[in-house]
């Protein structure tokens, strides 16, 4: 059974035709279904829906994301199809979604780019800048291949919708669904859809809300992408900084080094120390983020296997001991010289910087291992049925 679940706000002008489209689409697809309207209207929208054989869930006006969260307990179907009740998405064409579900897909994304967009249906700024740019950003961050992440017509299994545990209250729910489908490793398909401009006399919700509304929607969608993709900004950049820092620091453990016209010494080592420490922390934060995002448990298991508690803590202790051993001679020299540092060109200074880096590494590895394993325990508890 397919449940068409759509929020509506004062759509009496077009909702009757929308209901007819849904019934036609279900009949053409040869699938049993229902239409559940999540309604916040003050006009006759709910009465029209009921007269056309639909179901109405009356909720306060709290945002699109909130509407879908409220609807979950009332959805009867195995498959859920989302969209708008304004006759912009053609719900007469449901067959591609149904076939994708029957093929075993858990998430089916509509694509206006692969389908049809009526002239005037999408503002130039949205069609040629906003949607392509944000789609490109999401695909780069998450390694996905969507062609139109802002298409409002998309479907997923009820089981997947419940497992997503949606949190977004407003427009960003659309990005949250896409992002979590990737994190959950859902079997995904993309199908073409037809998109039409608003009917004469109807004003879109963005226009009703004012000129700032589309910009606000874009901002909160980007925020969702970045928050749910923190590992992209932390893990690999952190690894790159860590490697760069080690390459600047370790070769000079015995003293200054000259390559052509450039002499590398303490100042370069200090730069390397900062890069390495920041890089290690960033990389560890990225791993923790991946554990938080992982809903299948597979990625979490791989990370914990690579960083088991006992071995990693022992490595932190070893780093601490090595660091103290490298820094101790400089401390002794400092005491011998009446609490004054020796000349900065001495090898003791260079070894001490590597020692300080090792001590910092030891602390970061230890505390992040604690947080990583604590996060993994909480994630495992969350994933239990």
C-alpha positions in Angstrom: 0.0 0.0 0.0 1.2 3.5 -0.9 0.5 6.4 1.5 0.7 9.9 -0.2 1.5 12.2 2.8 1.5 15.9 2.0 1.4 19.0 4.2 -1.2 21.7 3.2 -1.7 25.3 4.2 -4.7 27.1 2.7 -4.8 25.3 -0.6 -8.6 25.3 -1.2 -8.1 26.7 -4.7 -6.2 23.6 -5.9 -6.5 20.8 -3.4 -9.5 19.2 -5.0 -7.7 18.8 -8.3 -4.7 17.5 -6.4 -6.8 14.8 -4.8 -8.1 13.8 -8.2 -4.5 13.6 -9.5 -3.6 11.3 -6.6 -6.5 9.0 -7.3 -5.7 8.9 -11.0 -2.0 8.2 -10.2 -2.8 5.3 -7.9 -5.1 3.8 -10.4 -2.6 4.1 -13.3 0.1 2.6 -11.1 -2.2 -0.3 -10.1 -1.5 0.1 -6.4 -3.8 0.5 -3.4 -3.2 3.7 -1.5 -4.4 6.5 0.7 -4.0 10.3 0.7 -3.1 11.8 4.1 -3.1 15.6 4.2 -1.3 17.1 7.2 -3.3 20.3 7.4 -2.7 23.7 9.1 -5.3 25.6 7.0 -7.8 28.2 8.0 -9.8 27.9 4.8 -11.8 25.0 3.4 -8.9 22.7 2.5 -9.7 19.9 5.0 -13.4 19.8 4.0 -12.4 19.4 0.3 -9.9 16.7 1.1 -12.5 14.7 3.2 -15.1 15.1 0.5 -12.6 13.7 -2.0 -12.0 10.6 0.1 -8.8 11.7 1.7 -7.7 11.6 5.4 -6.8 14.8 7.3 -4.5 15.2 10.2 -5.1 18.6 11.7 -1.9 20.1 13.2 -0.8 23.6 14.3 1.3 25.6 11.8 4.8 24.5 12.8 6.7 23.9 9.6 7.0 21.2 6.9 9.4 19.0 8.7 7.2 19.0 11.8 4.3 18.0 9.7 5.9 14.8 8.5 7.1 14.0 12.1 3.5 14.4 13.3 2.2 12.2 10.5 4.3 9.1 11.1 2.0 7.4 13.7 -1.0 7.8 11.3 0.7 6.4 8.1 -0.9 3.1 7.0 1.1 2.3 3.9 4.3 0.3 3.5 5.6 3.0 1.1 5.4 6.8 1.6 5.3 9.4 -1.1 5.9 13.0 -0.2 5.2 16.2 -2.2 3.1 19.4 -2.3 -0.6 19.8 -2.5 -0.5 22.7 -5.0 -0.5 20.7 -8.3 3.0 21.7 -9.1 4.3 18.0 -8.9 2.3 15.7 -11.1 0.9 13.0 -8.8 -0.8 11.4 -11.8 2.6 9.9 -12.6 3.3 7.6 -9.7 4.2 4.4 -11.6 7.9 5.1 -11.6 7.9 5.4 -7.9 5.9 2.3 -7.4 8.2 0.3 -9.8 11.2 1.5 -7.9 9.7 0.4 -4.6 8.8 -2.9 -6.0 12.4 -3.4 -7.2 13.5 -3.2 -3.5 14.5 0.5 -3.2 14.1 2.0 0.2 14.5 5.7 -0.9 13.2 7.0 -4.3 14.2 10.5 -5.2 12.3 12.5 -7.8 14.3 14.6 -10.2 12.9 17.6 -12.1 16.2 17.9 -14.0 15.7 14.4 -15.4 12.0 15.0 -16.0 10.2 18.1 -17.1 10.0 21.6 -15.8 7.3 23.9 -17.2 8.6 27.3 -18.3 8.1 29.7 -15.4 7.7 27.0 -12.8 11.0 27.7 -11.1 12.7 31.1 -10.7 15.9 31.5 -12.6 17.9 32.0 -9.4 16.7 28.6 -8.1 16.9 26.7 -11.3 20.4 27.7 -12.5 22.1 28.7 -9.2 20.6 27.6 -6.0 19.6 24.0 -6.8 22.7 23.1 -9.0 25.1 24.6 -6.5 23.6 23.0 -3.3 23.2 19.7 -5.2 26.9 19.8 -6.2 27.9 20.6 -2.6 25.9 17.7 -1.1 27.2 15.3 -3.7 30.8 16.3 -2.9 30.4 16.1 0.9 28.5 12.8 0.9 29.8 11.0 -2.2 26.2 10.8 -3.6 25.0 11.2 -7.2 21.7 13.1 -6.9 20.7 15.4 -9.7 18.1 17.5 -7.9 18.2 17.4 -4.1 15.4 20.0 -3.7 12.8 18.1 -5.6 9.9 17.9 -3.2 8.4 14.7 -4.7 10.3 11.8 -3.1 9.3 8.5 -1.5 10.7 6.1 1.1 9.5 3.1 3.0 7.7 3.7 6.2 10.3 1.6 8.0 13.1 3.9 6.7 11.1 7.1 7.6 10.7 5.9 11.2 14.4 4.9 11.4 15.5 8.3 10.2 14.2 9.9 13.4 13.7 13.2 11.7 14.5 16.3 13.7 14.1 19.2 11.3 11.1 21.4 11.8 11.1 23.5 8.7 12.4 23.4 5.0 15.6 21.7 5.9 13.7 18.4 6.5 14.2 17.8 2.7 18.0 17.8 3.1 17.9 15.8 6.3 16.0 13.0 4.5 18.5 12.9 1.7 21.5 13.0 4.0 20.2 10.3 6.3 19.4 8.1 3.4 23.1 8.2 2.6 24.2 7.7 6.2 21.8 4.8 6.5 23.0 3.2 3.3 19.5 2.9 1.9 19.0 1.3 -1.5 18.2 4.4 -3.6 16.8 5.2 -7.0 16.1 8.4 -8.8 13.1 8.8 -11.1 12.0 11.7 -13.4 9.1 13.9 -12.3 7.0 16.6 -14.0 7.0 20.0 -12.4 4.5 22.8 -13.2 4.2 26.5 -12.4 1.6 27.7 -9.9 -2.0 28.0 -11.1 -3.3 31.4 -11.9 -4.3 33.1 -8.7 -2.2 31.0 -6.4 0.8 32.5 -4.6 3.6 30.2 -3.5 4.4 29.9 0.2 7.8 31.4 -0.4 6.2 34.5 -2.0 3.7 34.7 0.8 6.5 34.7 3.4 8.4 37.5 1.7 11.6 37.9 -0.3 13.8 36.6 2.4 12.1 33.2 2.6 14.0 31.4 -0.2 17.3 32.7 1.2 16.4 31.5 4.6 15.4 28.1 3.2 18.7 27.8 1.4 20.7 28.8 4.5 19.0 26.2 6.8 19.4 23.5 4.1 23.1 24.2 3.9 23.3 24.2 7.7 21.7 20.7 7.6 24.2 19.5 5.0 27.2 20.8 7.0 26.0 19.6 10.4 25.2 16.1 9.1 28.5 16.1 7.1 30.9 17.3 9.8 33.1 14.3 9.1 33.8 15.7 5.6 35.2 18.9 7.1 37.1 17.2 9.9 38.5 13.8 8.9 40.4 14.2 5.6 41.5 17.8 6.2 42.7 16.7 9.6 44.7 13.9 8.1 46.2 16.3 5.6 47.2 18.7 8.3 48.6 15.9 10.5 50.8 14.6 7.7 52.0 18.1 6.8 52.8 18.8 10.4 54.8 15.6 10.8 56.7 16.3 7.6 57.7 19.7 9.0 58.6 18.5 12.4 60.2 15.0 12.4 63.0 15.5 9.9 64.5 18.2 12.2 64.5 16.2 15.4 68.4 16.3 15.3 68.7 20.0 14.4 68.2 22.5 11.6 67.9 21.3 8.0 68.7 23.1 4.8 67.1 22.5 1.5 68.5 24.7 -1.2 68.2 28.4 -0.2 65.8 27.6 2.7 66.9 26.7 6.2 64.3 24.9 8.3 64.6 25.3 12.1 62.6 26.0 15.2 60.0 28.3 13.7 59.2 25.7 11.0 59.0 23.1 13.7 56.6 25.2 15.7 54.4 25.6 12.7 54.5 21.8 12.2 53.6 21.2 15.8 50.5 23.4 15.5 49.5 21.7 12.2 50.0 18.2 13.6 48.1 18.8 16.8 45.2 20.5 15.1 45.2 17.9 12.4 45.1 15.0 14.9 42.2 16.5 16.8 40.3 17.3 13.6 40.8 13.7 12.4 39.6 12.2 15.7 36.6 14.5 15.7 35.8 13.3 12.2 35.9 9.7 13.3 33.6 10.5 16.3 31.2 12.2 13.9 31.1 9.1 11.7 30.2 7.0 14.6 27.4 9.4 15.5 26.0 9.3 11.9 26.3 5.6 11.4 23.0 3.9 11.7 23.8 0.5 10.2 26.7 -0.2 12.6 29.1 -1.3 9.9 31.2 1.9 9.9 31.2 2.0 13.6 32.5 -1.6 13.8 35.3 -0.8 11.4 36.4 2.3 13.3 36.4 0.5 16.7 38.3 -2.4 15.1 41.0 0.0 14.0 41.1 1.8 17.3 40.4 -0.7 20.0 40.4 0.8 23.5 43.3 -1.2 25.1 45.7 -0.9 22.3 45.0 2.8 21.6 45.3 3.8 25.3 48.6 1.9 25.5 49.8 3.8 22.4 48.9 7.0 24.2 50.9 6.0 27.2 53.8 5.1 25.0 53.6 8.5 23.2 53.6 10.2 26.6 56.7 8.3 27.8 58.6 9.1 24.5 57.6 12.7 24.7 58.8 13.1 28.3 62.0 11.3 27.3 62.6 13.8 24.4 61.8 16.9 26.4 63.6 15.9 29.7 67.1 16.8 28.5 66.0 20.3 27.7 64.5 20.7 31.1 67.7 19.4 32.7 69.7 21.8 30.6 67.4 24.6 31.6 68.0 23.9 35.3 71.8 23.6 34.8 71.9 27.0 33.2 70.2 28.8 36.1 66.7 28.6 34.7 67.8 30.0 31.3 67.3 28.3 27.9 70.3 27.3 25.8 70.9 28.6 22.4 67.9 27.8 20.2 70.1 26.0 17.6 71.0 23.1 19.9 69.5 19.7 19.1 67.9 19.6 22.6 65.5 22.3 21.6 64.5 20.5 18.4 64.0 17.2 20.3 62.0 18.9 23.0 59.6 20.3 20.4 59.0 16.7 19.0 58.6 15.6 22.6 56.0 18.3 23.3 54.2 17.1 20.2 54.2 13.5 21.4 52.9 14.5 24.8 50.1 16.5 23.1 49.3 13.6 20.9 49.2 11.3 23.9 46.6 13.5 25.6 44.5 13.9 22.5 44.6 10.2 21.6 43.6 9.2 25.2 40.7 11.7 25.6 39.3 11.1 22.1 39.5 7.4 22.5 37.3 7.8 25.6 34.8 9.9 23.7 34.9 7.6 20.7 34.1 4.5 22.6 31.5 6.3 24.8 29.8 7.6 21.6 29.9 4.1 20.1 28.1 2.7 23.2 25.4 5.3 22.9 25.1 4.8 19.2 24.7 1.0 19.7 22.0 1.6 22.3 20.2 3.9 19.9 20.2 1.4 17.1 18.6 -1.4 19.2 15.0 -2.2 18.3 
